[in-house]
């Protein structure tokens, strides 16, 4: 990737990270943003597309065919920091996703049937909910997904940050080139 494209992708990753954090924090406030504005699912789609681009670039740069090493453009001390940050976000996401997975029945989920908020099991109403309880259960359901999303977008942002720093260092040294 060239210097300009690296910067554009890095800024795009930061935008996706901030959007993902906004969506994730909203789940703690029981705000069903994804239900209110379905277009926000596009943020997740774009993040996974960006993740594919970042992984493809890392494979191209490193020439590795198996497990793709990330954060290779960082100096060793900063690479350790990036890997630590990525690990913390991954552990957080697994805890949040796991808590949601184990604390509720996978076959029962909050939904709307004939406009009424209910818990349903394969289309059959298990019980009716009030609006506040429905919003809470939808938010809890979304929290795990948004936490997993944060893992991918955080890794994207860190990898692209490493590339931006390397490109800027090359530019300052006067040896621009393909990375």
Buried (B, 14 or more C-beta within 10 A) or exposed (E): BEBEEBBEBBEBBBBBBEBBBEBBEBBEEBBBBBBEEEEBEEBBEBBEEBBEBBBEBBBEBEEEEEEBEBBBBBEEEBBEBBBEBBEEBBEBBBEBBEBBEEEBEEEBBBBEEEEEBBBBEEEEEBEEBEEEBBBBBBBBBBBBBBBBBBBBBBBBBBBBBBBBBBBEEBEEEEEEEEB
